Amino acid sequence: MKSILIKDTTREEREQIVQQALWGDCGIDCEFCSGCDNRGGGTIESIYQPYIDGEKEISEINAEYRSPFVHG
């Protein structure tokens, strides 16, 4: 399996990684989905844009997104 770290991917690869991962996760085409927005996280584009732009790793974004929902 190829690394998905920013240092190992191009912007185009990161865009594809995000789209493939999200399709596989919920099974819905993100184009017209507001599921993440309904959970208070914003649109998919805004949530994962820092990864696509090479600013934050997916793991960092996921941890930030989950933090309000994790107690203890």
PDB file with SEQRES, HELIX, SHEET and CRYST1 records, atoms N, CA, C and O in Angstrom:
SEQRES   1 A   72  MET LYS SER ILE LEU ILE LYS ASP THR THR ARG GLU GLU          
SEQRES   2 A   72  ARG GLU GLN ILE VAL GLN GLN ALA LEU TRP GLY ASP CYS          
SEQRES   3 A   72  GLY ILE ASP CYS GLU PHE CYS SER GLY CYS ASP ASN ARG          
SEQRES   4 A   72  GLY GLY GLY THR ILE GLU SER ILE TYR GLN PRO TYR ILE          
SEQRES   5 A   72  ASP GLY GLU LYS GLU ILE SER GLU ILE ASN ALA GLU TYR          
SEQRES   6 A   72  ARG SER PRO PHE VAL HIS GLY                                  
HELIX    1 AA1 ILE A    6  ASP A    8  5                                   3    
HELIX    2 AA2 ARG A   11  CYS A   26  1                                  16    
HELIX    3 AA3 CYS A   30  PHE A   32  5                                   3    
HELIX    4 AA4 GLY A   35  ASN A   38  1                                   4    
HELIX    5 AA5 ILE A   44  ILE A   52  1                                   9    
HELIX    6 AA6 ILE A   58  ARG A   66  1                                   9    
HELIX    7 AA7 SER A   67  PHE A   69  5                                   3    
CRYST1    1.000    1.000    1.000  90.00  90.00  90.00 P 1           1          
ATOM      1  N   MET A   1       0.844  -1.178   0.000  1.00  0.00           N  
ATOM      2  CA  MET A   1       0.000   0.000   0.000  1.00  0.00           C  
ATOM      3  C   MET A   1       0.893   1.247   0.000  1.00  0.00           C  
ATOM      4  O   MET A   1       1.852   1.333   0.767  1.00  0.00           O  
ATOM      5  N   LYS A   2       0.576   2.181  -0.843  1.00  0.00           N  
ATOM      6  CA  LYS A   2       1.346   3.419  -0.955  1.00  0.00           C  
ATOM      7  C   LYS A   2       1.014   4.358   0.201  1.00  0.00           C  
ATOM      8  O   LYS A   2      -0.127   4.424   0.656  1.00  0.00           O  
ATOM      9  N   SER A   3       2.006   5.065   0.655  1.00  0.00           N  
ATOM     10  CA  SER A   3       1.835   6.034   1.730  1.00  0.00           C  
ATOM     11  C   SER A   3       0.899   7.160   1.291  1.00  0.00           C  
ATOM     12  O   SER A   3       0.918   7.581   0.134  1.00  0.00           O  
ATOM     13  N   ILE A   4       0.080   7.642   2.231  1.00  0.00           N  
ATOM     14  CA  ILE A   4      -0.800   8.776   1.947  1.00  0.00           C  
ATOM     15  C   ILE A   4      -0.305  10.046   2.632  1.00  0.00           C  
ATOM     16  O   ILE A   4      -1.006  11.057   2.660  1.00  0.00           O  
ATOM     17  N   LEU A   5       0.903   9.989   3.184  1.00  0.00           N  
ATOM     18  CA  LEU A   5       1.467  11.173   3.821  1.00  0.00           C  
ATOM     19  C   LEU A   5       1.700  12.267   2.787  1.00  0.00           C  
ATOM     20  O   LEU A   5       1.967  11.990   1.617  1.00  0.00           O  
ATOM     21  N   ILE A   6       1.597  13.489   3.228  1.00  0.00           N  
ATOM     22  CA  ILE A   6       1.781  14.637   2.335  1.00  0.00           C  
ATOM     23  C   ILE A   6       3.118  14.558   1.608  1.00  0.00           C  
ATOM     24  O   ILE A   6       3.192  14.826   0.409  1.00  0.00           O  
ATOM     25  N   LYS A   7       4.169  14.192   2.327  1.00  0.00           N  
ATOM     26  CA  LYS A   7       5.514  14.158   1.726  1.00  0.00           C  
ATOM     27  C   LYS A   7       5.635  13.119   0.617  1.00  0.00           C  
ATOM     28  O   LYS A   7       6.545  13.193  -0.209  1.00  0.00           O  
ATOM     29  N   ASP A   8       4.722  12.152   0.596  1.00  0.00           N  
ATOM     30  CA  ASP A   8       4.786  11.062  -0.378  1.00  0.00           C  
ATOM     31  C   ASP A   8       3.754  11.172  -1.498  1.00  0.00           C  
ATOM     32  O   ASP A   8       3.638  10.264  -2.321  1.00  0.00           O  
ATOM     33  N   THR A   9       3.007  12.273  -1.538  1.00  0.00           N  
ATOM     34  CA  THR A   9       1.921  12.399  -2.514  1.00  0.00           C  
ATOM     35  C   THR A   9       1.934  13.754  -3.205  1.00  0.00           C  
ATOM     36  O   THR A   9       2.482  14.729  -2.692  1.00  0.00           O  
ATOM     37  N   THR A  10       1.327  13.792  -4.362  1.00  0.00           N  
ATOM     38  CA  THR A  10       1.106  15.058  -5.066  1.00  0.00           C  
ATOM     39  C   THR A  10      -0.282  15.574  -4.690  1.00  0.00           C  
ATOM     40  O   THR A  10      -1.092  14.840  -4.123  1.00  0.00           O  
ATOM     41  N   ARG A  11      -0.541  16.800  -5.000  1.00  0.00           N  
ATOM     42  CA  ARG A  11      -1.859  17.385  -4.738  1.00  0.00           C  
ATOM     43  C   ARG A  11      -2.955  16.568  -5.420  1.00  0.00           C  
ATOM     44  O   ARG A  11      -3.997  16.301  -4.822  1.00  0.00           O  
ATOM     45  N   GLU A  12      -2.722  16.179  -6.658  1.00  0.00           N  
ATOM     46  CA  GLU A  12      -3.712  15.406  -7.398  1.00  0.00           C  
ATOM     47  C   GLU A  12      -3.975  14.061  -6.730  1.00  0.00           C  
ATOM     48  O   GLU A  12      -5.116  13.605  -6.660  1.00  0.00           O  
ATOM     49  N   GLU A  13      -2.919  13.437  -6.244  1.00  0.00           N  
ATOM     50  CA  GLU A  13      -3.081  12.164  -5.534  1.00  0.00           C  
ATOM     51  C   GLU A  13      -3.881  12.359  -4.248  1.00  0.00           C  
ATOM     52  O   GLU A  13      -4.724  11.529  -3.908  1.00  0.00           O  
ATOM     53  N   ARG A  14      -3.617  13.458  -3.530  1.00  0.00           N  
ATOM     54  CA  ARG A  14      -4.358  13.726  -2.296  1.00  0.00           C  
ATOM     55  C   ARG A  14      -5.823  13.965  -2.573  1.00  0.00           C  
ATOM     56  O   ARG A  14      -6.672  13.516  -1.803  1.00  0.00           O  
ATOM     57  N   GLU A  15      -6.148  14.660  -3.654  1.00  0.00           N  
ATOM     58  CA  GLU A  15      -7.554  14.854  -4.028  1.00  0.00           C  
ATOM     59  C   GLU A  15      -8.225  13.506  -4.277  1.00  0.00           C  
ATOM     60  O   GLU A  15      -9.345  13.267  -3.826  1.00  0.00           O  
ATOM     61  N   GLN A  16      -7.538  12.642  -4.987  1.00  0.00           N  
ATOM     62  CA  GLN A  16      -8.071  11.319  -5.291  1.00  0.00           C  
ATOM     63  C   GLN A  16      -8.203  10.471  -4.024  1.00  0.00           C  
ATOM     64  O   GLN A  16      -9.187   9.749  -3.865  1.00  0.00           O  
ATOM     65  N   ILE A  17      -7.234  10.551  -3.133  1.00  0.00           N  
ATOM     66  CA  ILE A  17      -7.273   9.806  -1.874  1.00  0.00           C  
ATOM     67  C   ILE A  17      -8.503  10.208  -1.068  1.00  0.00           C  
ATOM     68  O   ILE A  17      -9.221   9.348  -0.558  1.00  0.00           O  
ATOM     69  N   VAL A  18      -8.747  11.499  -0.953  1.00  0.00           N  
ATOM     70  CA  VAL A  18      -9.897  11.985  -0.189  1.00  0.00           C  
ATOM     71  C   VAL A  18     -11.196  11.488  -0.817  1.00  0.00           C  
ATOM     72  O   VAL A  18     -12.061  10.970  -0.111  1.00  0.00           O  
ATOM     73  N   GLN A  19     -11.343  11.635  -2.110  1.00  0.00           N  
ATOM     74  CA  GLN A  19     -12.572  11.202  -2.766  1.00  0.00           C  
ATOM     75  C   GLN A  19     -12.793   9.700  -2.633  1.00  0.00           C  
ATOM     76  O   GLN A  19     -13.912   9.270  -2.354  1.00  0.00           O  
ATOM     77  N   GLN A  20     -11.761   8.900  -2.826  1.00  0.00           N  
ATOM     78  CA  GLN A  20     -11.894   7.447  -2.723  1.00  0.00           C  
ATOM     79  C   GLN A  20     -12.212   7.024  -1.298  1.00  0.00           C  
ATOM     80  O   GLN A  20     -13.042   6.140  -1.086  1.00  0.00           O  
ATOM     81  N   ALA A  21     -11.572   7.636  -0.332  1.00  0.00           N  
ATOM     82  CA  ALA A  21     -11.786   7.271   1.071  1.00  0.00           C  
ATOM     83  C   ALA A  21     -13.205   7.604   1.506  1.00  0.00           C  
ATOM     84  O   ALA A  21     -13.835   6.820   2.216  1.00  0.00           O  
ATOM     85  N   LEU A  22     -13.705   8.735   1.096  1.00  0.00           N  
ATOM     86  CA  LEU A  22     -15.033   9.140   1.516  1.00  0.00           C  
ATOM     87  C   LEU A  22     -16.108   8.306   0.836  1.00  0.00           C  
ATOM     88  O   LEU A  22     -17.118   7.967   1.451  1.00  0.00           O  
ATOM     89  N   TRP A  23     -15.896   7.981  -0.408  1.00  0.00           N  
ATOM     90  CA  TRP A  23     -16.862   7.132  -1.113  1.00  0.00           C  
ATOM     91  C   TRP A  23     -16.951   5.782  -0.429  1.00  0.00           C  
ATOM     92  O   TRP A  23     -18.043   5.244  -0.243  1.00  0.00           O  
ATOM     93  N   GLY A  24     -15.808   5.237  -0.055  1.00  0.00           N  
ATOM     94  CA  GLY A  24     -15.781   3.926   0.584  1.00  0.00           C  
ATOM     95  C   GLY A  24     -16.320   3.953   2.007  1.00  0.00           C  
ATOM     96  O   GLY A  24     -16.809   2.939   2.505  1.00  0.00           O  
ATOM     97  N   ASP A  25     -16.235   5.110   2.667  1.00  0.00           N  
ATOM     98  CA  ASP A  25     -16.628   5.197   4.062  1.00  0.00           C  
ATOM     99  C   ASP A  25     -18.138   5.185   4.241  1.00  0.00           C  
ATOM    100  O   ASP A  25     -18.656   4.417   5.052  1.00  0.00           O  
ATOM    101  N   CYS A  26     -18.845   6.016   3.504  1.00  0.00           N  
ATOM    102  CA  CYS A  26     -20.289   6.095   3.724  1.00  0.00           C  
ATOM    103  C   CYS A  26     -21.098   5.583   2.541  1.00  0.00           C  
ATOM    104  O   CYS A  26     -22.292   5.321   2.683  1.00  0.00           O  
ATOM    105  N   GLY A  27     -20.475   5.434   1.383  1.00  0.00           N  
ATOM    106  CA  GLY A  27     -21.176   4.890   0.233  1.00  0.00           C  
ATOM    107  C   GLY A  27     -22.031   5.885  -0.518  1.00  0.00           C  
ATOM    108  O   GLY A  27     -22.805   5.503  -1.395  1.00  0.00           O  
ATOM    109  N   ILE A  28     -21.903   7.150  -0.185  1.00  0.00           N  
ATOM    110  CA  ILE A  28     -22.696   8.185  -0.844  1.00  0.00           C  
ATOM    111  C   ILE A  28     -21.762   9.114  -1.608  1.00  0.00           C  
ATOM    112  O   ILE A  28     -20.670   9.429  -1.135  1.00  0.00           O  
ATOM    113  N   ASP A  29     -22.186   9.546  -2.776  1.00  0.00           N  
ATOM    114  CA  ASP A  29     -21.399  10.510  -3.535  1.00  0.00           C  
ATOM    115  C   ASP A  29     -21.405  11.839  -2.783  1.00  0.00           C  
ATOM    116  O   ASP A  29     -22.472  12.382  -2.497  1.00  0.00           O  
ATOM    117  N   CYS A  30     -20.245  12.358  -2.468  1.00  0.00           N  
ATOM    118  CA  CYS A  30     -20.123  13.569  -1.651  1.00  0.00           C  
ATOM    119  C   CYS A  30     -20.647  14.825  -2.351  1.00  0.00           C  
ATOM    120  O   CYS A  30     -20.898  15.834  -1.692  1.00  0.00           O  
ATOM    121  N   GLU A  31     -20.811  14.779  -3.645  1.00  0.00           N  
ATOM    122  CA  GLU A  31     -21.174  15.984  -4.379  1.00  0.00           C  
ATOM    123  C   GLU A  31     -22.430  16.646  -3.833  1.00  0.00           C  
ATOM    124  O   GLU A  31     -22.493  17.873  -3.760  1.00  0.00           O  
ATOM    125  N   PHE A  32     -23.427  15.864  -3.450  1.00  0.00           N  
ATOM    126  CA  PHE A  32     -24.674  16.443  -2.964  1.00  0.00           C  
ATOM    127  C   PHE A  32     -24.964  16.059  -1.517  1.00  0.00           C  
ATOM    128  O   PHE A  32     -26.092  16.202  -1.045  1.00  0.00           O  
ATOM    129  N   CYS A  33     -23.956  15.577  -0.823  1.00  0.00           N  
ATOM    130  CA  CYS A  33     -24.124  15.132   0.555  1.00  0.00           C  
ATOM    131  C   CYS A  33     -23.840  16.289   1.509  1.00  0.00           C  
ATOM    132  O   CYS A  33     -22.939  17.094   1.273  1.00  0.00           O  
ATOM    133  N   SER A  34     -24.607  16.362   2.576  1.00  0.00           N  
ATOM    134  CA  SER A  34     -24.324  17.352   3.614  1.00  0.00           C  
ATOM    135  C   SER A  34     -24.137  16.670   4.957  1.00  0.00           C  
ATOM    136  O   SER A  34     -24.273  17.309   6.001  1.00  0.00           O  
ATOM    137  N   GLY A  35     -23.829  15.393   4.944  1.00  0.00           N  
ATOM    138  CA  GLY A  35     -23.676  14.626   6.174  1.00  0.00           C  
ATOM    139  C   GLY A  35     -22.656  15.215   7.120  1.00  0.00           C  
ATOM    140  O   GLY A  35     -22.938  15.361   8.309  1.00  0.00           O  
ATOM    141  N   CYS A  36     -21.492  15.553   6.636  1.00  0.00           N  
ATOM    142  CA  CYS A  36     -20.461  16.120   7.508  1.00  0.00           C  
ATOM    143  C   CYS A  36     -20.862  17.501   7.977  1.00  0.00           C  
ATOM    144  O   CYS A  36     -20.579  17.875   9.115  1.00  0.00           O  
ATOM    145  N   ASP A  37     -21.516  18.264   7.122  1.00  0.00           N  
ATOM    146  CA  ASP A  37     -21.977  19.589   7.487  1.00  0.00           C  
ATOM    147  C   ASP A  37     -23.032  19.489   8.584  1.00  0.00           C  
ATOM    148  O   ASP A  37     -23.075  20.331   9.481  1.00  0.00           O  
ATOM    149  N   ASN A  38     -23.878  18.473   8.521  1.00  0.00           N  
ATOM    150  CA  ASN A  38     -24.900  18.275   9.538  1.00  0.00           C  
ATOM    151  C   ASN A  38     -24.298  17.937  10.901  1.00  0.00           C  
ATOM    152  O   ASN A  38     -24.916  18.193  11.934  1.00  0.00           O  
ATOM    153  N   ARG A  39     -23.107  17.368  10.905  1.00  0.00           N  
ATOM    154  CA  ARG A  39     -22.426  17.035  12.159  1.00  0.00           C  
ATOM    155  C   ARG A  39     -21.617  18.211  12.674  1.00  0.00           C  
ATOM    156  O   ARG A  39     -20.941  18.090  13.696  1.00  0.00           O  
ATOM    157  N   GLY A  40     -21.670  19.336  11.996  1.00  0.00           N  
ATOM    158  CA  GLY A  40     -20.979  20.525  12.465  1.00  0.00           C  
ATOM    159  C   GLY A  40     -19.558  20.667  11.977  1.00  0.00           C  
ATOM    160  O   GLY A  40     -18.838  21.561  12.420  1.00  0.00           O  
ATOM    161  N   GLY A  41     -19.138  19.799  11.070  1.00  0.00           N  
ATOM    162  CA  GLY A  41     -17.755  19.824  10.626  1.00  0.00           C  
ATOM    163  C   GLY A  41     -17.518  20.648   9.390  1.00  0.00           C  
ATOM    164  O   GLY A  41     -16.368  20.942   9.062  1.00  0.00           O  
ATOM    165  N   GLY A  42     -18.555  21.026   8.699  1.00  0.00           N  
ATOM    166  CA  GLY A  42     -18.393  21.758   7.458  1.00  0.00           C  
ATOM    167  C   GLY A  42     -18.476  20.813   6.273  1.00  0.00           C  
ATOM    168  O   GLY A  42     -18.679  19.609   6.435  1.00  0.00           O  
ATOM    169  N   THR A  43     -18.320  21.355   5.111  1.00  0.00           N  
ATOM    170  CA  THR A  43     -18.385  20.528   3.916  1.00  0.00           C  
ATOM    171  C   THR A  43     -17.120  19.697   3.780  1.00  0.00           C  
ATOM    172  O   THR A  43     -16.087  20.032   4.358  1.00  0.00           O  
ATOM    173  N   ILE A  44     -17.200  18.627   3.024  1.00  0.00           N  
ATOM    174  CA  ILE A  44     -16.040  17.772   2.794  1.00  0.00           C  
ATOM    175  C   ILE A  44     -14.882  18.591   2.254  1.00  0.00           C  
ATOM    176  O   ILE A  44     -13.738  18.413   2.673  1.00  0.00           O  
ATOM    177  N   GLU A  45     -15.175  19.476   1.334  1.00  0.00           N  
ATOM    178  CA  GLU A  45     -14.115  20.284   0.745  1.00  0.00           C  
ATOM    179  C   GLU A  45     -13.391  21.093   1.815  1.00  0.00           C  
ATOM    180  O   GLU A  45     -12.163  21.184   1.803  1.00  0.00           O  
ATOM    181  N   SER A  46     -14.142  21.674   2.733  1.00  0.00           N  
ATOM    182  CA  SER A  46     -13.494  22.497   3.751  1.00  0.00           C  
ATOM    183  C   SER A  46     -12.796  21.646   4.805  1.00  0.00           C  
ATOM    184  O   SER A  46     -11.757  22.051   5.326  1.00  0.00           O  
ATOM    185  N   ILE A  47     -13.342  20.475   5.132  1.00  0.00           N  
ATOM    186  CA  ILE A  47     -12.725  19.626   6.147  1.00  0.00           C  
ATOM    187  C   ILE A  47     -11.361  19.120   5.689  1.00  0.00           C  
ATOM    188  O   ILE A  47     -10.391  19.206   6.442  1.00  0.00           O  
ATOM    189  N   TYR A  48     -11.271  18.603   4.486  1.00  0.00           N  
ATOM    190  CA  TYR A  48     -10.033  17.973   4.014  1.00  0.00           C  
ATOM    191  C   TYR A  48      -9.184  18.858   3.115  1.00  0.00           C  
ATOM    192  O   TYR A  48      -8.166  18.403   2.594  1.00  0.00           O  
ATOM    193  N   GLN A  49      -9.574  20.096   2.922  1.00  0.00           N  
ATOM    194  CA  GLN A  49      -8.796  21.001   2.086  1.00  0.00           C  
ATOM    195  C   GLN A  49      -7.374  21.201   2.606  1.00  0.00           C  
ATOM    196  O   GLN A  49      -6.447  21.267   1.799  1.00  0.00           O  
ATOM    197  N   PRO A  50      -7.163  21.302   3.926  1.00  0.00           N  
ATOM    198  CA  PRO A  50      -5.780  21.447   4.402  1.00  0.00           C  
ATOM    199  C   PRO A  50      -4.892  20.254   4.021  1.00  0.00           C  
ATOM    200  O   PRO A  50      -3.697  20.429   3.785  1.00  0.00           O  
ATOM    201  N   TYR A  51      -5.457  19.058   3.961  1.00  0.00           N  
ATOM    202  CA  TYR A  51      -4.678  17.896   3.516  1.00  0.00           C  
ATOM    203  C   TYR A  51      -4.375  18.019   2.035  1.00  0.00           C  
ATOM    204  O   TYR A  51      -3.234  17.833   1.612  1.00  0.00           O  
ATOM    205  N   ILE A  52      -5.386  18.329   1.254  1.00  0.00           N  
ATOM    206  CA  ILE A  52      -5.195  18.475  -0.192  1.00  0.00           C  
ATOM    207  C   ILE A  52      -4.154  19.555  -0.477  1.00  0.00           C  
ATOM    208  O   ILE A  52      -3.339  19.410  -1.388  1.00  0.00           O  
ATOM    209  N   ASP A  53      -4.178  20.634   0.300  1.00  0.00           N  
ATOM    210  CA  ASP A  53      -3.224  21.734   0.116  1.00  0.00           C  
ATOM    211  C   ASP A  53      -1.846  21.434   0.696  1.00  0.00           C  
ATOM    212  O   ASP A  53      -0.919  22.226   0.528  1.00  0.00           O  
ATOM    213  N   GLY A  54      -1.702  20.289   1.381  1.00  0.00           N  
ATOM    214  CA  GLY A  54      -0.406  19.917   1.938  1.00  0.00           C  
ATOM    215  C   GLY A  54      -0.083  20.580   3.256  1.00  0.00           C  
ATOM    216  O   GLY A  54       1.087  20.696   3.619  1.00  0.00           O  
ATOM    217  N   GLU A  55      -1.105  21.020   3.986  1.00  0.00           N  
ATOM    218  CA  GLU A  55      -0.894  21.731   5.246  1.00  0.00           C  
ATOM    219  C   GLU A  55      -1.032  20.849   6.479  1.00  0.00           C  
ATOM    220  O   GLU A  55      -0.327  21.061   7.465  1.00  0.00           O  
ATOM    221  N   LYS A  56      -1.934  19.855   6.444  1.00  0.00           N  
ATOM    222  CA  LYS A  56      -2.176  18.970   7.583  1.00  0.00           C  
ATOM    223  C   LYS A  56      -2.372  17.554   7.076  1.00  0.00           C  
ATOM    224  O   LYS A  56      -2.930  17.337   6.001  1.00  0.00           O  
ATOM    225  N   GLU A  57      -1.907  16.596   7.860  1.00  0.00           N  
ATOM    226  CA  GLU A  57      -2.117  15.194   7.524  1.00  0.00           C  
ATOM    227  C   GLU A  57      -3.568  14.810   7.805  1.00  0.00           C  
ATOM    228  O   GLU A  57      -4.241  15.451   8.612  1.00  0.00           O  
ATOM    229  N   ILE A  58      -4.040  13.772   7.143  1.00  0.00           N  
ATOM    230  CA  ILE A  58      -5.402  13.288   7.362  1.00  0.00           C  
ATOM    231  C   ILE A  58      -5.619  12.935   8.832  1.00  0.00           C  
ATOM    232  O   ILE A  58      -6.674  13.235   9.391  1.00  0.00           O  
ATOM    233  N   SER A  59      -4.649  12.313   9.448  1.00  0.00           N  
ATOM    234  CA  SER A  59      -4.796  11.914  10.850  1.00  0.00           C  
ATOM    235  C   SER A  59      -5.028  13.126  11.758  1.00  0.00           C  
ATOM    236  O   SER A  59      -5.800  13.042  12.712  1.00  0.00           O  
ATOM    237  N   GLU A  60      -4.372  14.238  11.471  1.00  0.00           N  
ATOM    238  CA  GLU A  60      -4.565  15.455  12.264  1.00  0.00           C  
ATOM    239  C   GLU A  60      -5.977  15.999  12.079  1.00  0.00           C  
ATOM    240  O   GLU A  60      -6.633  16.385  13.046  1.00  0.00           O  
ATOM    241  N   ILE A  61      -6.433  16.026  10.845  1.00  0.00           N  
ATOM    242  CA  ILE A  61      -7.776  16.535  10.547  1.00  0.00           C  
ATOM    243  C   ILE A  61      -8.827  15.658  11.205  1.00  0.00           C  
ATOM    244  O   ILE A  61      -9.768  16.165  11.815  1.00  0.00           O  
ATOM    245  N   ASN A  62      -8.674  14.343  11.085  1.00  0.00           N  
ATOM    246  CA  ASN A  62      -9.643  13.432  11.685  1.00  0.00           C  
ATOM    247  C   ASN A  62      -9.690  13.591  13.200  1.00  0.00           C  
ATOM    248  O   ASN A  62     -10.772  13.564  13.787  1.00  0.00           O  
ATOM    249  N   ALA A  63      -8.541  13.755  13.840  1.00  0.00           N  
ATOM    250  CA  ALA A  63      -8.489  13.939  15.295  1.00  0.00           C  
ATOM    251  C   ALA A  63      -9.201  15.233  15.701  1.00  0.00           C  
ATOM    252  O   ALA A  63      -9.942  15.249  16.684  1.00  0.00           O  
ATOM    253  N   GLU A  64      -8.982  16.304  14.959  1.00  0.00           N  
ATOM    254  CA  GLU A  64      -9.643  17.576  15.249  1.00  0.00           C  
ATOM    255  C   GLU A  64     -11.151  17.463  15.057  1.00  0.00           C  
ATOM    256  O   GLU A  64     -11.923  18.014  15.842  1.00  0.00           O  
ATOM    257  N   TYR A  65     -11.568  16.756  14.025  1.00  0.00           N  
ATOM    258  CA  TYR A  65     -12.991  16.609  13.728  1.00  0.00           C  
ATOM    259  C   TYR A  65     -13.686  15.780  14.811  1.00  0.00           C  
ATOM    260  O   TYR A  65     -14.819  16.075  15.191  1.00  0.00           O  
ATOM    261  N   ARG A  66     -13.006  14.743  15.307  1.00  0.00           N  
ATOM    262  CA  ARG A  66     -13.597  13.864  16.318  1.00  0.00           C  
ATOM    263  C   ARG A  66     -13.572  14.449  17.715  1.00  0.00           C  
ATOM    264  O   ARG A  66     -14.399  14.072  18.545  1.00  0.00           O  
ATOM    265  N   SER A  67     -12.669  15.343  18.000  1.00  0.00           N  
ATOM    266  CA  SER A  67     -12.441  15.807  19.376  1.00  0.00           C  
ATOM    267  C   SER A  67     -13.702  16.309  20.092  1.00  0.00           C  
ATOM    268  O   SER A  67     -13.846  16.030  21.283  1.00  0.00           O  
ATOM    269  N   PRO A  68     -14.610  17.021  19.451  1.00  0.00           N  
ATOM    270  CA  PRO A  68     -15.808  17.442  20.194  1.00  0.00           C  
ATOM    271  C   PRO A  68     -16.743  16.276  20.544  1.00  0.00           C  
ATOM    272  O   PRO A  68     -17.601  16.411  21.416  1.00  0.00           O  
ATOM    273  N   PHE A  69     -16.583  15.159  19.879  1.00  0.00           N  
ATOM    274  CA  PHE A  69     -17.466  14.026  20.084  1.00  0.00           C  
ATOM    275  C   PHE A  69     -16.898  12.987  21.038  1.00  0.00           C  
ATOM    276  O   PHE A  69     -17.604  12.059  21.433  1.00  0.00           O  
ATOM    277  N   VAL A  70     -15.634  13.131  21.413  1.00  0.00           N  
ATOM    278  CA  VAL A  70     -14.959  12.164  22.279  1.00  0.00           C  
ATOM    279  C   VAL A  70     -14.877  12.746  23.682  1.00  0.00           C  
ATOM    280  O   VAL A  70     -14.362  13.844  23.887  1.00  0.00           O  
ATOM    281  N   HIS A  71     -15.390  11.999  24.631  1.00  0.00           N  
ATOM    282  CA  HIS A  71     -15.363  12.444  26.026  1.00  0.00           C  
ATOM    283  C   HIS A  71     -14.583  11.436  26.851  1.00  0.00           C  
ATOM    284  O   HIS A  71     -14.640  10.233  26.599  1.00  0.00           O  
ATOM    285  N   GLY A  72     -13.867  11.928  27.820  1.00  0.00           N  
ATOM    286  CA  GLY A  72     -13.201  11.006  28.731  1.00  0.00           C  
ATOM    287  C   GLY A  72     -11.779  11.160  28.693  1.00  0.00           C  
ATOM    288  O   GLY A  72     -11.063  10.455  29.405  1.00  0.00           O  
TER     289      GLY A  72                                                      
END                                                                             
